[in-house]
Amino acid sequence: MDFIAILSGRIILEFLGASARFLYFNLSTLLNDNDFRTFSSFWSPSVSNKKKDENSEMNHMIGVLFFGALIMLLIIFNA
């Protein structure tokens, strides 16, 4: 049961991180004249292992930061 919880938590954090990166990059694209990037460029299972590992680490890190910020906001506004 713990193994399933760890795997699902990691997947949720990576998805949250990829979503945050996708929104940040594409919202900044609206302000600048950069190219739009698809969600699969931030979280894609069909790229090389090196690129997948780099994306996974970045998504996990940003997911943890985003989740921590959400928890802090919940604590602040529910107090």
CYANA upper distance limits for C-alpha pairs under 8 A (distance plus 0.5 A):
  1 MET  CA      5 ALA  CA      6.84
  2 ASP  CA      6 ILE  CA      6.63
  3 PHE  CA      7 LEU  CA      6.76
  4 ILE  CA      8 SER  CA      6.54
  5 ALA  CA      9 GLY  CA      6.40
  6 ILE  CA     10 ARG  CA      6.64
  7 LEU  CA     11 ILE  CA      6.73
  8 SER  CA     12 ILE  CA      6.59
  9 GLY  CA     13 LEU  CA      6.59
 10 ARG  CA     14 GLU  CA      6.60
 10 ARG  CA     60 HIS  CA      7.83
 11 ILE  CA     15 PHE  CA      6.57
 12 ILE  CA     16 LEU  CA      6.55
 13 LEU  CA     17 GLY  CA      6.53
 13 LEU  CA     59 ASN  CA      7.85
 13 LEU  CA     60 HIS  CA      6.15
 13 LEU  CA     63 GLY  CA      5.30
 13 LEU  CA     64 VAL  CA      6.89
 13 LEU  CA     67 PHE  CA      8.29
 14 GLU  CA     18 ALA  CA      6.52
 14 GLU  CA     56 SER  CA      7.07
 14 GLU  CA     59 ASN  CA      5.32
 14 GLU  CA     60 HIS  CA      5.16
 14 GLU  CA     63 GLY  CA      6.40
 15 PHE  CA     19 SER  CA      6.53
 15 PHE  CA     43 TRP  CA      8.01
 15 PHE  CA     59 ASN  CA      7.68
 15 PHE  CA     63 GLY  CA      7.94
 16 LEU  CA     20 ALA  CA      6.67
 16 LEU  CA     59 ASN  CA      7.97
 16 LEU  CA     62 ILE  CA      8.43
 16 LEU  CA     63 GLY  CA      5.59
 16 LEU  CA     66 PHE  CA      8.13
 16 LEU  CA     67 PHE  CA      8.41
 17 GLY  CA     21 ARG  CA      6.63
 17 GLY  CA     58 MET  CA      8.05
 17 GLY  CA     59 ASN  CA      4.74
 17 GLY  CA     60 HIS  CA      6.42
 17 GLY  CA     61 MET  CA      7.66
 17 GLY  CA     62 ILE  CA      5.30
 17 GLY  CA     63 GLY  CA      4.17
 17 GLY  CA     64 VAL  CA      7.95
 17 GLY  CA     66 PHE  CA      7.65
 18 ALA  CA     22 PHE  CA      6.46
 18 ALA  CA     39 PHE  CA      8.09
 18 ALA  CA     42 PHE  CA      6.13
 18 ALA  CA     43 TRP  CA      6.46
 18 ALA  CA     59 ASN  CA      5.67
 18 ALA  CA     62 ILE  CA      8.39
 18 ALA  CA     63 GLY  CA      7.93
 19 SER  CA     23 LEU  CA      6.60
 19 SER  CA     39 PHE  CA      8.13
 20 ALA  CA     24 TYR  CA      6.53
 20 ALA  CA     62 ILE  CA      7.98
 20 ALA  CA     63 GLY  CA      8.01
 20 ALA  CA     66 PHE  CA      8.10
 21 ARG  CA     25 PHE  CA      6.46
 21 ARG  CA     42 PHE  CA      7.76
 21 ARG  CA     59 ASN  CA      8.12
 21 ARG  CA     62 ILE  CA      8.21
 22 PHE  CA     26 ASN  CA      6.53
 22 PHE  CA     37 ARG  CA      8.22
 22 PHE  CA     38 THR  CA      8.18
 22 PHE  CA     39 PHE  CA      6.62
 22 PHE  CA     42 PHE  CA      7.23
 23 LEU  CA     27 LEU  CA      6.31
 24 TYR  CA     28 SER  CA      6.63
 25 PHE  CA     29 THR  CA      6.68
 25 PHE  CA     37 ARG  CA      8.43
 26 ASN  CA     30 LEU  CA      7.05
 26 ASN  CA     36 PHE  CA      6.62
 26 ASN  CA     37 ARG  CA      7.43
 27 LEU  CA     31 LEU  CA      7.50
 28 SER  CA     32 ASN  CA      6.76
 29 THR  CA     33 ASP  CA      6.52
 29 THR  CA     34 ASN  CA      5.64
 29 THR  CA     35 ASP  CA      7.23
 29 THR  CA     36 PHE  CA      7.10
 30 LEU  CA     34 ASN  CA      8.32
 37 ARG  CA     41 SER  CA      7.12
 38 THR  CA     42 PHE  CA      7.99
 39 PHE  CA     43 TRP  CA      6.89
 39 PHE  CA     44 SER  CA      8.45
 40 SER  CA     44 SER  CA      5.17
 42 PHE  CA     55 ASN  CA      7.00
 42 PHE  CA     59 ASN  CA      8.42
 43 TRP  CA     52 LYS  CA      8.43
 43 TRP  CA     55 ASN  CA      7.21
 43 TRP  CA     56 SER  CA      8.02
 43 TRP  CA     59 ASN  CA      8.42
 44 SER  CA     52 LYS  CA      7.61
 45 PRO  CA     52 LYS  CA      7.43
 47 VAL  CA     51 LYS  CA      6.97
 47 VAL  CA     52 LYS  CA      6.63
 48 SER  CA     52 LYS  CA      6.55
 49 ASN  CA     53 ASP  CA      6.53
 50 LYS  CA     54 GLU  CA      6.77
 51 LYS  CA     55 ASN  CA      6.60
 52 LYS  CA     56 SER  CA      6.43
 53 ASP  CA     57 GLU  CA      6.60
 54 GLU  CA     58 MET  CA      6.70
 55 ASN  CA     59 ASN  CA      6.40
 56 SER  CA     60 HIS  CA      6.46
 57 GLU  CA     61 MET  CA      6.63
 58 MET  CA     62 ILE  CA      6.64
 59 ASN  CA     63 GLY  CA      6.28
 60 HIS  CA     64 VAL  CA      6.67
 61 MET  CA     65 LEU  CA      6.90
 62 ILE  CA     66 PHE  CA      6.46
 63 GLY  CA     67 PHE  CA      6.41
 64 VAL  CA     68 GLY  CA      6.48
 65 LEU  CA     69 ALA  CA      6.64
 66 PHE  CA     70 LEU  CA      6.69
 67 PHE  CA     71 ILE  CA      6.76
 68 GLY  CA     72 MET  CA      6.67
 69 ALA  CA     73 LEU  CA      6.64
 70 LEU  CA     74 LEU  CA      6.70
 71 ILE  CA     75 ILE  CA      6.73
 72 MET  CA     76 ILE  CA      6.63
 73 LEU  CA     77 PHE  CA      6.50
 74 LEU  CA     78 ASN  CA      6.35
 75 ILE  CA     79 ALA  CA      6.60
